[in-house]
């Protein structure tokens, strides 16, 4: 993808890549399958398979480009939409063509810079038929069924399945919801072909991905969005010296031990081998002087406030878990409280209308494992953290 701080307007975009490729639906689906492109929004589902499922449905389809980055630790879609929106828009139009959609929607965060960039980009396309729907500002805004609910005029709440959104999505139509970064890769595959796409990455996980890397000092919050080949060592992305642990994938991701991270690659396979989750491509090193339990507690409190309030695990389980982790972080917990915490984390999994309880429980479970020594110290009233300045961001993007 093009690099640099400048916004790429339509003229520069066309000068670099040319007009929208005239590739037909079947040819594009075959190219995506040959490329091995998977979703870059977190789930990592094969793109061609997802698109074929929508194309096989009866009736007019809807395509939604998902740029709702509710994850506070991630900036990749924000950067992509503000600096290179035409790459995403071309991918969205190609998706509509491939699945036979009669409606194309870009669902984007309410951030003023994103909305202004999209208005400018669409104004340059006199013949565009793309709608923009402003996402609700909450962590779960980008969850697939929440996206469908919002685009259908609802409050952006997740829904239980079935039916799945590719069967009945926006206003009851078969719907493809695809992450903004994935759509950008789709456009590049359409222009340059699957062989070009597979020149980087690994055989099992081809291509590149955008990562939000913290601790770089690249902006005032100490983060940068970096395009990296899948399979890149984490140590090539950020300095992991004096690192106690690394949070991978965001707040529905996992902590991994700092020593383990130094020999781990940016890939689902490598991270999966150490119980890590690539998720939204977030990489946050935790310094040795910062307490991982304190940071985990702050995020757990935030996640407990971000539920849709529709089901028991979120209404009851997550607040209880957040309070218990806070007590542990403040050295007010007893061993029995830790037992309760582990039990609650197991009980909420698989019982919500969406995966928010599961992701939150996964994040917590990884913290209790990676920071096991710190847990024991806190139960005895001690803490090794000497710097209480927050590392993990739980506020709104400025």
C-alpha positions as CSV (number, residue, x, y, z in Angstrom):
1,X,0.0,0.0,0.0
2,X,1.2,3.6,-0.6
3,X,3.1,5.0,2.4
4,X,3.6,8.5,3.7
5,X,1.7,11.1,5.7
6,X,-0.1,12.8,2.8
7,X,-3.7,12.2,1.8
8,X,-3.9,10.4,-1.5
9,X,-6.5,12.2,-3.7
10,X,-8.3,10.5,-6.6
11,X,-5.9,12.0,-9.2
12,X,-2.9,10.6,-7.4
13,X,-4.6,7.3,-6.7
14,X,-5.5,6.8,-10.4
15,X,-2.0,7.9,-11.5
16,X,-0.5,5.2,-9.3
17,X,-2.9,2.3,-9.9
18,X,-5.1,3.2,-12.9
19,X,-8.8,3.1,-13.3
20,X,-11.0,0.6,-11.4
21,X,-10.2,-2.8,-12.9
22,X,-12.8,-4.2,-15.3
23,X,-12.3,-7.7,-13.8
24,X,-15.5,-9.8,-13.8
25,X,-17.1,-11.4,-10.7
26,X,-15.9,-15.0,-11.3
27,X,-12.4,-13.9,-12.2
28,X,-12.1,-11.7,-9.1
29,X,-13.4,-14.4,-6.8
30,X,-10.8,-16.8,-8.3
31,X,-8.0,-14.3,-7.9
32,X,-8.9,-13.7,-4.3
33,X,-8.9,-17.4,-3.7
34,X,-5.6,-17.8,-5.3
35,X,-4.2,-14.9,-3.3
36,X,-5.0,-16.5,0.0
37,X,-6.2,-13.2,1.3
38,X,-7.9,-13.4,4.7
39,X,-9.9,-10.8,6.6
40,X,-7.8,-8.2,8.4
41,X,-10.5,-7.2,10.9
42,X,-9.7,-9.8,13.4
43,X,-11.3,-13.1,12.5
44,X,-9.0,-13.9,9.6
45,X,-11.6,-15.7,7.6
46,X,-10.7,-16.5,3.9
47,X,-12.1,-13.6,1.9
48,X,-13.0,-15.6,-1.3
49,X,-15.0,-18.1,0.8
50,X,-16.9,-15.4,2.6
51,X,-17.7,-13.6,-0.7
52,X,-18.9,-16.8,-2.4
53,X,-21.3,-17.5,0.4
54,X,-23.0,-14.1,-0.2
55,X,-22.9,-14.4,-4.0
56,X,-24.7,-17.8,-3.7
57,X,-27.7,-16.3,-2.0
58,X,-30.9,-15.4,-3.8
59,X,-32.0,-11.8,-4.2
60,X,-30.1,-8.5,-4.2
61,X,-27.2,-8.3,-1.8
62,X,-25.7,-5.4,0.2
63,X,-22.0,-4.8,0.7
64,X,-20.8,-2.9,3.8
65,X,-17.2,-1.7,4.2
66,X,-16.5,-1.9,7.9
67,X,-14.3,1.0,9.0
68,X,-15.7,1.2,12.6
69,X,-12.6,0.8,14.7
70,X,-14.1,0.7,18.2
71,X,-10.8,-0.8,19.5
72,X,-9.0,2.1,21.3
73,X,-5.6,0.5,20.9
74,X,-5.9,0.3,17.1
75,X,-5.5,3.1,14.5
76,X,-5.0,1.2,11.3
77,X,-8.4,1.7,9.7
78,X,-8.4,5.3,10.9
79,X,-5.1,6.0,9.1
80,X,-6.2,4.1,6.0
81,X,-9.5,6.0,5.7
82,X,-8.0,9.4,6.3
83,X,-4.9,9.0,4.1
84,X,-5.9,6.5,1.4
85,X,-9.7,6.3,1.2
86,X,-9.8,5.7,-2.5
87,X,-8.1,2.3,-2.1
88,X,-10.9,1.2,0.3
89,X,-13.6,2.7,-2.0
90,X,-12.4,0.9,-5.0
91,X,-12.3,-2.4,-3.0
92,X,-15.9,-1.7,-1.9
93,X,-17.1,-1.2,-5.5
94,X,-15.3,-4.4,-6.6
95,X,-16.9,-6.3,-3.7
96,X,-20.4,-5.1,-4.8
97,X,-19.6,-6.2,-8.4
98,X,-18.4,-9.6,-7.3
99,X,-21.4,-10.6,-5.1
100,X,-24.1,-8.8,-7.2
101,X,-24.9,-6.2,-4.6
102,X,-27.3,-3.3,-5.5
103,X,-26.2,-1.3,-2.5
104,X,-22.7,-0.3,-1.2
105,X,-22.2,1.2,2.2
106,X,-19.2,2.4,4.0
107,X,-19.7,2.2,7.8
108,X,-17.2,4.5,9.5
109,X,-16.3,5.8,12.9
110,X,-17.7,9.2,13.9
111,X,-14.2,10.7,14.1
112,X,-14.3,14.1,12.4
113,X,-11.1,13.5,10.4
114,X,-12.4,10.2,9.0
115,X,-15.8,11.7,8.0
116,X,-14.2,14.8,6.4
117,X,-11.8,12.5,4.4
118,X,-14.7,10.4,3.2
119,X,-16.7,13.5,2.2
120,X,-13.7,14.8,0.2
121,X,-13.1,11.4,-1.4
122,X,-16.7,10.8,-2.5
123,X,-17.0,14.4,-3.8
124,X,-14.2,13.5,-6.2
125,X,-16.2,10.6,-7.6
126,X,-19.1,12.3,-9.4
127,X,-20.7,9.0,-10.3
128,X,-20.3,7.2,-7.0
129,X,-23.2,5.3,-5.5
130,X,-21.6,4.7,-2.1
131,X,-23.5,5.6,1.1
132,X,-21.7,6.5,4.3
133,X,-23.3,5.4,7.6
134,X,-21.7,6.9,10.8
135,X,-21.0,4.2,13.4
136,X,-21.9,4.4,17.0
137,X,-18.9,5.1,19.3
138,X,-18.5,2.0,21.3
139,X,-16.1,-0.9,21.4
140,X,-18.5,-3.4,19.8
141,X,-19.6,-1.1,17.0
142,X,-17.6,-3.0,14.4
143,X,-19.0,-6.5,15.3
144,X,-20.6,-7.9,12.2
145,X,-24.2,-8.1,13.3
146,X,-23.9,-4.8,15.1
147,X,-22.8,-3.2,11.8
148,X,-25.9,-4.8,10.1
149,X,-28.2,-3.5,12.8
150,X,-26.8,0.1,12.5
151,X,-26.9,0.2,8.7
152,X,-30.5,-1.1,8.9
153,X,-31.4,1.9,11.0
154,X,-31.0,0.3,14.4
155,X,-28.9,1.2,17.4
156,X,-25.9,-0.9,16.3
157,X,-26.5,-3.8,18.7
158,X,-25.2,-7.3,18.1
159,X,-27.8,-10.0,17.5
160,X,-27.8,-13.7,18.2
161,X,-27.4,-16.1,15.2
162,X,-28.9,-17.7,13.1
163,X,-29.7,-16.3,10.6
164,X,-26.1,-15.3,9.7
165,X,-25.6,-11.9,8.0
166,X,-24.7,-13.5,4.6
167,X,-28.1,-15.1,4.6
168,X,-30.2,-12.2,6.1
169,X,-28.4,-9.0,6.9
170,X,-29.2,-5.4,6.1
171,X,-33.0,-5.0,5.8
172,X,-33.2,-8.7,5.4
173,X,-30.9,-8.9,2.3
174,X,-27.8,-11.2,2.0
175,X,-25.0,-9.0,3.2
176,X,-21.2,-8.9,3.0
177,X,-19.5,-7.1,5.8
178,X,-15.8,-6.6,5.1
179,X,-13.2,-4.8,7.0
180,X,-11.8,-1.6,5.4
181,X,-8.2,-2.9,5.2
182,X,-9.3,-6.1,3.6
183,X,-11.1,-4.1,0.9
184,X,-7.9,-2.2,0.2
185,X,-6.0,-5.5,-0.3
186,X,-8.9,-6.6,-2.6
187,X,-8.3,-3.6,-4.8
188,X,-4.6,-4.3,-5.0
189,X,-5.2,-8.0,-5.9
190,X,-7.5,-6.9,-8.6
191,X,-4.9,-4.6,-10.1
192,X,-1.7,-6.6,-9.6
193,X,-2.8,-10.2,-9.3
194,X,-2.6,-13.0,-6.7
195,X,1.1,-13.8,-7.5
196,X,2.1,-10.3,-6.7
197,X,0.1,-10.4,-3.4
198,X,1.9,-13.6,-2.4
199,X,5.4,-12.2,-2.9
200,X,5.4,-11.3,0.8
201,X,4.2,-13.1,3.8
202,X,4.4,-16.9,4.3
203,X,3.0,-19.8,2.2
204,X,0.3,-20.4,4.8
205,X,-0.4,-16.7,5.5
206,X,0.4,-14.6,2.4
207,X,0.5,-10.9,2.1
208,X,1.0,-7.9,4.4
209,X,-1.1,-6.4,7.1
210,X,-1.4,-3.0,8.9
211,X,-0.4,-3.1,12.5
212,X,-0.8,-0.5,15.2
213,X,2.5,-0.6,17.1
214,X,2.8,1.1,20.5
215,X,5.9,2.3,22.1
216,X,7.4,3.8,18.9
217,X,7.0,7.5,19.8
218,X,5.6,8.1,16.2
219,X,2.8,10.2,17.4
220,X,1.8,11.9,20.7
221,X,0.3,8.7,22.0
222,X,3.5,6.8,21.1
223,X,2.0,4.6,18.4
224,X,2.5,4.1,14.7
225,X,0.6,2.2,11.9
226,X,3.1,0.0,10.1
227,X,2.5,-2.2,7.1
228,X,4.4,-5.4,7.7
229,X,4.8,-8.7,5.8
230,X,3.0,-11.5,7.7
231,X,5.7,-13.6,9.3
232,X,7.8,-10.5,10.4
233,X,9.5,-11.0,13.8
234,X,7.9,-8.8,16.4
235,X,11.3,-7.6,17.3
236,X,11.5,-6.0,13.8
237,X,8.4,-3.9,14.6
238,X,9.3,-2.6,18.0
239,X,12.1,-2.7,20.6
240,X,11.3,-5.4,23.1
241,X,14.2,-4.7,25.4
242,X,13.0,-4.1,29.0
243,X,9.6,-5.6,28.1
244,X,7.7,-7.6,30.7
245,X,4.9,-8.7,28.3
246,X,3.3,-7.8,25.0
247,X,-0.4,-7.4,24.3
248,X,-1.2,-8.8,20.9
249,X,-4.4,-8.2,19.0
250,X,-6.0,-5.5,21.2
251,X,-8.4,-5.7,24.1
252,X,-9.9,-8.9,22.8
253,X,-6.4,-10.3,22.2
254,X,-3.9,-11.8,24.6
255,X,-0.9,-11.0,26.6
256,X,2.2,-13.0,25.9
257,X,5.4,-13.1,27.9
258,X,8.2,-10.7,26.9
259,X,10.8,-13.4,26.5
260,X,8.4,-15.4,24.3
261,X,7.5,-12.4,22.2
262,X,11.2,-11.9,21.3
263,X,11.1,-15.2,19.3
264,X,7.5,-14.8,17.9
265,X,6.4,-13.8,14.5
266,X,3.6,-11.6,13.3
267,X,1.4,-14.5,12.1
268,X,-1.6,-16.4,13.3
269,X,0.4,-19.6,13.3
270,X,3.3,-18.3,15.3
271,X,1.1,-16.5,17.8
272,X,-1.3,-19.4,18.1
273,X,1.6,-21.6,19.1
274,X,2.1,-19.4,22.2
275,X,-1.7,-18.9,22.9
276,X,-1.6,-15.5,21.2
277,X,-4.3,-14.0,19.0
278,X,-3.4,-11.7,16.1
279,X,-6.8,-10.0,16.2
280,X,-6.8,-6.4,14.9
281,X,-3.0,-6.3,14.5
282,X,-2.3,-4.4,17.7
283,X,1.2,-4.7,19.3
284,X,1.7,-3.1,22.8
285,X,4.9,-3.8,24.7
286,X,4.5,-3.5,28.5
287,X,7.7,-2.1,30.2
288,X,9.2,-4.0,33.1
289,X,8.4,-1.1,35.4
290,X,4.7,-1.2,34.7
291,X,2.3,-3.6,36.5
292,X,0.4,-5.8,34.1
293,X,-2.4,-6.4,36.5
294,X,-3.0,-2.6,36.9
295,X,-3.2,-2.2,33.2
296,X,-5.4,-5.2,32.8
297,X,-7.8,-3.9,35.4
298,X,-8.1,-0.5,33.6
299,X,-9.1,-2.3,30.4
300,X,-11.5,-4.7,32.1
301,X,-13.4,-1.8,33.7
302,X,-13.5,-0.1,30.2
303,X,-14.7,-3.4,28.5
304,X,-17.4,-3.8,31.2
305,X,-18.9,-0.5,30.2
306,X,-18.8,-1.3,26.4
307,X,-21.4,-4.0,26.3
308,X,-24.8,-3.7,24.5
309,X,-26.5,-4.6,27.7
310,X,-28.5,-7.3,26.0
311,X,-27.5,-10.5,27.8
312,X,-26.5,-11.9,31.2
313,X,-22.7,-12.4,30.6
314,X,-22.3,-8.7,29.8
315,X,-24.8,-7.3,32.3
316,X,-23.7,-9.3,35.2
317,X,-20.5,-11.2,34.5
318,X,-18.2,-8.5,33.0
319,X,-18.9,-5.9,35.8
320,X,-18.2,-8.6,38.5
321,X,-15.0,-9.6,36.7
322,X,-13.9,-6.0,36.4
323,X,-14.4,-5.3,40.1
324,X,-12.6,-8.4,41.1
325,X,-9.6,-7.6,38.8
326,X,-9.5,-4.0,40.3
327,X,-9.4,-5.5,43.8
328,X,-6.6,-7.8,42.7
329,X,-4.7,-4.9,41.1
330,X,-5.1,-2.9,44.3
331,X,-3.9,-5.8,46.5
332,X,-7.4,-6.1,48.1
333,X,-8.2,-9.6,46.9
334,X,-8.1,-12.9,48.7
335,X,-7.2,-16.3,47.1
336,X,-11.0,-17.1,47.1
337,X,-11.6,-14.0,45.0
338,X,-9.1,-15.2,42.4
339,X,-10.9,-18.5,42.2
340,X,-14.2,-16.7,41.6
341,X,-12.5,-14.6,38.9
342,X,-11.3,-17.7,37.0
343,X,-14.7,-19.3,37.4
344,X,-16.6,-16.3,36.1
345,X,-14.2,-16.0,33.1
346,X,-15.2,-19.6,32.2
347,X,-18.9,-19.1,32.7
348,X,-19.3,-16.1,30.4
349,X,-17.7,-17.8,27.4
350,X,-20.1,-18.8,24.6
351,X,-23.1,-17.4,26.3
352,X,-23.4,-13.9,24.9
353,X,-25.3,-12.6,21.9
354,X,-21.9,-11.7,20.4
355,X,-18.2,-12.5,21.2
356,X,-17.6,-9.6,23.5
357,X,-17.7,-11.7,26.7
358,X,-15.5,-14.3,25.0
359,X,-12.9,-11.8,24.0
360,X,-12.9,-10.1,27.4
361,X,-12.5,-13.4,29.1
362,X,-9.7,-14.4,26.8
363,X,-7.9,-11.1,27.5
364,X,-8.3,-11.7,31.3
365,X,-7.2,-15.3,31.2
366,X,-4.0,-14.5,29.4
367,X,-3.2,-11.8,32.0
368,X,-3.7,-14.2,34.9
369,X,-1.4,-16.6,33.2
370,X,1.4,-14.3,32.0
371,X,1.4,-12.2,35.2
372,X,1.1,-15.2,37.5
373,X,4.0,-14.1,39.7
374,X,2.5,-10.7,40.0
375,X,-0.8,-12.2,41.0
376,X,0.8,-14.0,43.9
377,X,2.6,-10.8,45.0
378,X,-0.6,-8.8,44.9
379,X,-2.4,-11.4,47.0
380,X,0.3,-10.8,49.6
381,X,-0.1,-7.0,49.4
382,X,2.9,-6.2,47.1
383,X,3.4,-4.9,43.6
384,X,6.5,-4.7,41.4
385,X,5.2,-1.8,39.3
386,X,7.1,1.4,39.9
387,X,5.5,3.5,37.2
388,X,1.7,4.0,37.3
389,X,1.4,6.1,34.2
390,X,-1.2,4.3,31.9
391,X,0.2,2.3,28.9
392,X,-3.1,1.1,27.5
393,X,-5.5,3.7,26.0
394,X,-9.1,3.5,27.0
395,X,-10.2,7.0,25.9
396,X,-11.6,8.3,22.7
397,X,-9.4,9.1,19.8
398,X,-8.6,12.9,19.7
